[in-house]
């Protein structure tokens, strides 16, 4: 009878996500993963198959958590308020391994190599943009944003602003909170 693994797979994926998020795909070796996850090579391969398979799981978790957080925030304070609050949360970066977006970092790192993980990152970015578009639509339905605006275009611009903010928030010479407030103010003008 096969032995039952003595680890929490979801917890390992979260730890791997944070390591990949900080160090990137190329910057994270199998030895780094084995050390971080406290798994021997055989256990690692039995649990995840490969570094790329684990990275794909980490990307999926990162994206799903982002959509879940954004949706929950919108359910709690309303869609427009959530869209205005998110930039400040990004700029503050509390409890994040790094402020830069893991999806964008993955795409930038791997698309030139025509790596399948770049395609996955791009697909997850599209899912996040669709979440933003839905929140803009809900804001329009609530009368908080004018009907003349295209929610898909607003979502694309908003995502672009957030990605730039996330990268800028990594720098010490940039006032990321001021930029976050500008993004929120732009939403007020819609």
Steps between C-alpha positions, in 0.01 A plus 500: 500500500647842405589729787289810548711814455591677823455853372228750420510538120319837503744639756792384286352667193467826696861481616616421148288786365672745732845370407426514126340844544815636664762326286330428169504181299868502400612628840340208684685171482371156590734510799339829610158338476606186684652713777200736525245220491711267713457218248754250374532475120291182475223651713508820295458311172231276647308804625536735202666323209727787400601856575282623213197307627544653846551845347174460305319410824657801673389731216150358513484553875636855471240590235208331676587668829515839325157459343356369828642793700375756250153345481474475880610862537236607246235297680603664827534867401354517149663465157606861449643528851687173447650629177609814685635312803705241312774742385563608862519136610751434222711802593506402866593146403429353842580131532619459142835338415551779247272772367555423131231281341600134472299461179668797333843392623443151360380630166792742469752233596373212288318635193823560309586134559160398363445313826156353567493666844503841329178401323349394832601828661342688210177302537491575873557869429198485267293340780599782734413760236159333457448529877577872481265541202221334697556741789487796261174359356355461849604858577316616190190303597512668842519842332849569638672512160359652183349271237709658223810313619597159363559272804746281307709800401484637855614162632794486257613849604447422869704181476776687320498766772516235774786314332695823469419588860614159621832542325539859621420395857819291496708817462599713798505821295129481407203605714280203417224611736468831316470313170239269656297804608522639144366171358212509749426864414491416129225247572303771678502705180336227291 
